[in-house]
Amino acid sequence: MKKIALAILLYLIITPHHYSQEEGGKISGYMFGDYFYNIQRDSTIDDLSFKALTGRKDLQGFQFRRIYFTYDYTISDQFSTRFRLESQTMVGVSNTIFTAFIKDAYLKWKNIFEGSSLIFGIQPPPSFDVAENHWAYRSLERTIMDLRGIASSRDFGVTLKGKINSSGSINYWLMYGNGSVFESEGDKFKRAYAHIDLIPSEEIRITVYGDYRFRPEKGFASIPDETFDNDALTTDIFLGYKNNENFSAGIESFLQINYNDVINNVQTVSTVTNRNAAGISLFGWYKFTDLLVGVGRYDYFDPNFSSDFEGDSRNYFIAGLSFVLHEKVSITPNFLFETYETPANGISIDPSLTGRITFYYEFL
């Protein structure tokens, strides 16, 4: 996949006619990266599950976390395409590596019927697109469902989306896909998505989302010769408020039910129960001046909500000051802080703290 992506990128660069605006083509992209320093880490951080912050204490350096290269081409009034490559640096693993892969590759059929479009290919599912745009600081962190692996940022499938009413204040988004584009497809199990987007006023936006992931049945060693349905249902609601481009706030909450995913063994009795993951995210930004914007966010995540598991919930804080040097260029000093619930063994885990200077810029 990496070699294919790089070959396509090279072809686009050395083939000038693909760039012609007369033919409806446009190249765009953006990049963001940091100088980072891991100020604080617990000595057991490498063994800790469900963490947002990784890497050992005192690790520091420069990194590109994302590079996007996008080519949009308008075929006609009805048809358009998008091809996007993504590259990122993986710092803190055994060897620092730079990866490149296909992020988007789809055909859009506009107004397949009045007010609706059909999209086929690798594309964003409706999981958190609206919330991410409202958060507006993807350069600092992914939204909570993306960050915690509740839903993939891309899927390969077919989408139907559009307006329910003529004013566009009520919109829908349906998708049927493989479940993720980052894993090879080798089974019959798919994922179905549904999303309603409400815009009651210029300031307020509400989305209600759900998806159902079909998965193979699951077995447990202590219950031989028996398997259980292991599908997953995810629901999410987002409420956003924005006032005159000077202030924005949002709240997002999700619940994911993983059916028959946990076994409880008490002496000779084994019972199988659901595993529920839940989270809530509150975020906002305030423009003090055209140059300076304050950004803040708080996440709570519990991968085993309302179950007998203890010690795995997480609190995650983000704070930063963004210097907007140009509408396409910003520099944001920021801090990431994560705390961990004390596990059942009673040994507390020190919180993690990372400081960064994040650089963001676009090109068109």
N, C-alpha and C positions, 0 to 999 in steps of 0.2 A: 504493500500500500504506500509506503514512504517513497519508493522509487517511482511509482506511477504518478504520485502527487508532484514530485519534483520535476518529472518529465513534462507534465502538463504546464506547470509554471514556466519552465524554460521555453516551451512552444509559444505561450502567450507573449513572452517578452520579445522573442525574435521574429514575431509575425505581425508587422505593423498594421496590416489591414483589419485585424481584429479590433483595433482600438478606435476605428473610425466612428465619430459621432453620427455621420450621415447614415451609417448602417445601423444605428441604434445601440451601439456598444458603449459601455462606461466602466472604467476601472476605478475602484475605490478600496479603502482599507483603513485599518488603524492598528496601533501598537501600544502596549503598556508593559512596563517593567519597573524594577525598583533597585535601589540599594537597600538591603535589609540587614538587620542584626537581631539574632535571637537572644534577648536579654535574660530571660529566665525559662528554664525547663526542669521538670522533675527528672531524677535519674532513671526512672522507669518509663519514660515517655515512649520509647521505641516499642514497648510491650503493651501499651495502652490502646484499646480499641475505641472507635467512634470519636476520634479527635479531629479537630479542624486544623490545628497548628502542629507542624511536624518539624523534624530536624533537631539536632542536639543544641545544648546551650553554647553560646559564644560563636556559633556558626554565623558567618556574615559574608556578604558579597553582592555582586550585581547579577540580575537575572531579567530576561524577557519572559513574562508569564504568558503573554498571548501576542501573536502577530496574525492579523487577518489580511488576506489578499482576495478581493472580490471582483468578479467580472459579471456584470449584468448586461444582457442583450435583449432588446425588444425586437421580436420577429415581425409582429403586426399589432394592430389594435387589440387583438384577442390573445396573442401568445407572447410570452416572455420567458426568459431563462435566467438562472443564477448559478454561477460556479464559484465556490469559495474554498480557499485553502487556509488551514490554521497551522501555525507552528508554535511551539512552546518549549521552554527550557525546564528540565527536571533537575533541580538542585537539591542536594542532600541525600541522594541515593548513592549506591556504591560507586558509580561513575556518573558525573554530570553529563547529561545527554541532551541533544536537541532533536525534537521530533517534528515531522510534518505529515499532515493527513488531510483528506477531503472532508470539509465541514458541511458544505451545501452543494447539491447538484440536483436541480429540479426544473421542471417545466410547469409554468402556470398558465392555465386556460381561463382568462378573465371573462366574466359574464357568460358562463356556460348556461346559466339562466339568469334572469334579471336580479341583480344585486348579489350574486354569488360567484365564486371562483373555485376551480378544481386545480389541485396541485399534486403532482406525482414526482417522487424521487426522495432524495435525502434532504430533510428539512426540519425546522423546529416543530416539535409537537406543541399543543396548547397549554403545556404544564405550567410555565411561569413566564411566558413572553411579556405579558402586560405588567406583571409585578417587577420584572427586571428593568423594563423601560422606565417605570415610575421611580424605582430606586435610583437609576441613572448613574450609579457608581460601580458598574461591573469591573472597572479597573481596580477597585479596592477588594471586592469579594463577590462571589456568586450569591444569588438568592438562596434561601434556606433549603428548598427542595432539591436544587441542583447541588449545593454544597454537601448535603447529607446523603446524596445518592438515592433519593426517593424517586426521582424521575430523571431520565437522560435528557441532555440538551438537544439531541438530535435523534431522529428515527427515520427509517426507510419505509415509506408507505404512501397512502393516498389520502388527501385532505379535501374536505368541502367546507368552505367558510364564506360568510357574508352577512348581509343585513337582514334582520327579521322585519323591521319597519322601515318606512321610506326615509325617516329622519336620521337613521343610523344610530339611534340611542340604545337600541337593543340588537346585539350581534351574536352570532353563533359560530362555533368552530368544532368540526367533527373530524376525527382521524382514525384510520386503521393501519397499524404498522407492525413491524417485526418485534418491537419492544426496545430495541437499541440498535444503533448503526455501528457501534464500536465493538460489537461481538459478531463473529461469523454466524450466519443463520443456518442452523442444522436441524430444526425441528418444526413441528406444525403449530407451535404455541405462539400466539400473537397478543397484541395489546390494543384495546379500543379506548379512545379518548372522547370526551365531550366537555364543552366549555361554553358558558353564557357570559357575555360581556355587557354590562349595563352602564350607560353614561347619562345619568339623570340631569346633570348640569355641566357647565364647563369646568367646575372645580372638583367634582366628585366622580369617581369611577369604582365600580364594583364588579368582581368576577366570581363566578361559582364554577368549580371545576371538579371533574371526576374521571377516573380511568379504571379499567379492569384488565389485569394482566393474567392471561391463562398460562398456567405452568404445569409441568408433569406432576403426577402424584408422588407423595413423599412417604418413605418407610422409616421405621425405627428399629434398631437391633433388639430392643427389649419387647417389641411386639412383632414377632415373626409372622410371615405369611399374611400380612395386612398392610395396605397402603391407604393414604389419606389425601383428600383434595388439598392442594397447596397453592391455590390461586391467591391473588392479592387485589384488594380494592383500595384505591386512594381517593380521598376527597380533600378539597382545599377551597378556602374562601379568602379573597383579597379585597381590602377597602383602601382606596387612595384619595388623598386630597391635595390639590395644588392651587396656589393663589398667586396669580399674576407673575409667574416665573421667579418669584422671590422666596417662596416658601413651599415646601413639599413634605408630606408625611404619609406613611403607609403602614398598614398592619396586615400580616398574612399568617394564616394558621392552617395546618394540615393534619390529617389522621390517615394512617395507612394500616389496614388490617391484613395480616398475613395468615391465612387460614391454616390451622393445624400445623403450626410451625414449631411448637415447643412441646417437649415431653416432660412430665413430672413423674418421677419414680419415688414412691413411698412404700418402702418394704417390698412387698410382692405385687403392689398395685401400680399400674402405669396408666396415666391419663394424658391425653393430647389436647392442647388448647391453642388458641390463636395468639400470635404475637403482634401487638399493636405498637407502631411507632408514631410519635406525635411531636409537633413542634410549633412554635410561634415566633414571629419576627416582627419587631417594631423598628422603623427606620425613618430618617428624615434629613433634610438639609435646609439651610437658611442662607440666603445671599445677603451678606452684610454690605458689600459694595459690588460693583461690576468686576472687581479684581479678586475678592475674597469670599469664599463660601465655606460655612461650617457644616460638617457631615457627622452623623452619629447613627449607631445601630445597636440593637440588642437582640440576641437569639436565645431561645431555650429549646433544647432538643433532648428527647428521651426515646431511645430505640426500643425500650420495653415498657411502654406506658401501661399503667393499670395491670401489672403482673407481679409475680413474686421476685423478679429480678431487682436487685438494688445496686447502687454504686455506678451506674452508667449514664446518668443524665449529665448534660453539659450546658454551661452558660458561656455565651460568646459576645464580646463587646468590640465595637469598632469606633474609633474617634479620629477625625482628621480635619485639617484646614487646607482647602484647595485654592491654590493661586491660579486664577484663570488668566493666562497670559494672552490668549487668543481664543476665539470660539472653538478652535481645533487643537489647542495646546494648553495643558495644565500640568502643574507640579503640586503634589499633595503629600506633605508630611502626615503620617498616620501611625496609630498604634493598634495592635490586635491583642486582645487579652481573653484567655479562656480559663474557666474554672471547672473542676471535676468533682462530682459527688463522691463522698467517701464510700468505698466499696464495703462489702459485707465483712471483710476481714478486719475492718476498723483502722486500717493504715491510710492516713490521709495522703492526698496527692497534691504536690505543689502546683499552683497555676502556671500557665505559660504566658509569656509576654514577648512580643516581637515589635520592634520599631522599624519603620520603613520610610523612604522618600520615593513616592511613586510618580513616574513620568507617563503621561498619556498624550498621544498626538494622532491626528487623522491625516489622510491624504486622499485627494479626489482627482 
